[in-house]
Amino acid sequence: MENKQIQEKSAERIVRIMSKDIEGKTKIYSGLTKIKGVSWTLSNAACVLLGIDKSKKIGELSDGEISKISSFLKKPSVPAFILNRRKNSETGEDEHLTGVELELRNEFDIKRLKKIRSYRGLRHTLNLPSRGQRTKGNFRKHRRKGSGIKKKVKQNEKKA
């Protein structure tokens, strides 16, 4: 009976991994994906390489396991195709970014594209899609949809 109460309390707690609060009720496999920059593939790789059961609840993790997970996510030892920043433009190395680091680097990349006036940079400045989508019907901000369609005039108004 006591063991069950301990498990319930540990499942209720909130665990902080890489400056992100994750509910203790969620399983490790899905809970790690709540961290920005951690995909399902990287979450699976972390569970397999660290020898942690994927169906285990995050609230049941010990402090040692949490520190193991966070150190793995900072510097993952996985194949390059799992990493989210391959062949960095400045250093040429493969690296994996998470959390605020990822947001900042993404913002700097967009600023660099705008500064060098590339096509993608221009599309970002104009708030238009940069990946080739069609723009006739979608991405119309503050414009009327029916600008090219004339309204039908009522027959009564025509006769008068």
C-alpha positions in Angstrom: 0.0 0.0 0.0 2.8 2.4 0.9 4.6 1.6 -2.4 1.6 2.6 -4.4 1.2 5.9 -2.5 4.9 6.7 -3.2 4.4 6.0 -6.9 1.4 8.2 -7.1 3.3 11.1 -5.3 6.2 10.7 -7.7 3.9 10.7 -10.7 2.3 13.9 -9.5 5.5 15.9 -9.2 6.8 18.2 -12.0 10.3 17.4 -13.3 12.5 20.1 -14.8 14.7 18.9 -17.6 16.8 21.4 -19.7 14.8 24.4 -18.3 11.4 22.9 -19.2 8.8 21.7 -16.7 7.3 18.3 -17.6 4.5 16.7 -15.8 5.4 13.5 -13.9 2.4 11.6 -15.3 3.7 11.6 -18.9 5.9 8.8 -20.1 9.6 9.5 -20.8 9.3 8.9 -24.6 6.6 11.5 -25.1 7.7 13.8 -22.3 11.1 14.5 -23.7 9.6 15.7 -26.9 8.0 18.6 -25.0 11.6 20.1 -24.8 12.1 22.4 -27.8 14.6 20.8 -30.2 14.0 17.2 -29.1 12.3 15.1 -31.7 10.6 11.7 -31.3 13.7 10.1 -32.9 16.1 11.7 -30.4 13.8 10.9 -27.5 13.8 7.2 -28.6 17.6 7.3 -29.0 18.1 8.8 -25.5 15.9 6.1 -23.9 17.7 3.2 -25.8 21.3 4.5 -25.3 20.8 5.3 -21.6 19.0 2.1 -20.9 15.8 3.7 -19.6 12.4 2.1 -20.2 10.3 4.3 -22.6 7.0 3.5 -20.8 8.4 4.6 -17.4 6.8 7.8 -16.0 9.0 10.9 -15.8 7.9 11.4 -12.1 9.5 8.0 -11.3 13.0 9.1 -12.5 15.7 9.5 -9.9 17.9 12.6 -9.8 20.8 10.6 -11.3 18.7 9.5 -14.3 17.5 13.1 -14.9 21.0 14.4 -14.9 22.1 11.6 -17.3 19.2 12.6 -19.7 20.0 16.3 -19.6 23.7 15.7 -20.2 22.9 13.4 -23.1 20.6 16.0 -24.6 23.2 18.7 -24.4 25.8 16.6 -26.3 24.0 13.6 -27.9 26.2 10.8 -29.2 24.0 9.7 -32.0 24.3 9.5 -35.8 24.4 12.8 -37.7 21.0 12.4 -39.4 19.3 12.7 -36.0 20.9 16.0 -35.1 19.0 19.2 -36.0 21.9 21.3 -37.2 24.1 19.4 -39.6 27.2 21.1 -41.1 26.8 24.5 -39.3 27.5 27.3 -41.8 30.0 29.0 -39.5 32.0 26.0 -38.1 31.1 23.2 -40.5 30.4 20.8 -37.6 27.4 18.7 -36.8 25.6 19.9 -33.6 22.3 19.6 -31.8 20.6 22.7 -30.4 17.8 22.7 -27.8 15.6 25.2 -26.0 16.5 28.9 -26.1 19.8 28.2 -28.0 17.7 26.8 -30.9 15.4 29.8 -31.0 18.2 32.3 -30.9 20.2 30.5 -33.6 17.1 30.3 -35.8 16.5 34.1 -35.3 20.1 34.9 -36.2 19.9 32.8 -39.4 16.8 34.7 -40.5 18.5 38.0 -39.8 21.5 36.9 -41.8 19.3 35.9 -44.7 17.6 39.3 -44.6 21.0 41.1 -44.4 22.4 39.4 -47.5 19.1 40.1 -49.3 18.6 36.5 -50.4 15.3 35.3 -51.8 14.4 33.6 -48.6 15.4 36.7 -46.6 13.2 38.9 -48.8 10.2 36.5 -48.4 10.7 36.7 -44.6 10.7 40.5 -44.6 7.5 40.6 -46.7 5.9 38.0 -44.4 5.3 35.7 -47.3 6.0 31.9 -47.5 9.6 31.1 -48.5 9.2 27.5 -49.5 7.4 27.8 -52.8 3.7 27.7 -51.8 1.1 29.4 -54.0 -0.1 32.7 -52.7 -3.1 33.6 -54.8 -5.6 32.2 -52.3 -3.7 31.9 -49.1 -1.3 34.1 -47.1 -3.6 37.1 -47.7 -3.3 39.3 -44.7 -5.5 42.4 -44.3 -6.9 42.0 -47.8 -10.4 41.1 -49.0 -10.9 37.7 -50.5 -13.4 38.7 -53.1 -11.5 41.6 -54.6 -11.8 40.3 -58.2 -15.5 39.3 -57.9 -18.2 41.8 -58.8 -21.4 41.7 -56.7 -24.6 40.7 -58.5 -27.0 43.6 -58.9 -30.6 42.8 -57.9 -33.1 42.7 -60.8 -35.4 45.3 -59.0 -32.6 47.9 -59.0 -31.8 47.2 -62.7 -35.4 48.0 -63.8 -35.6 51.3 -61.8 
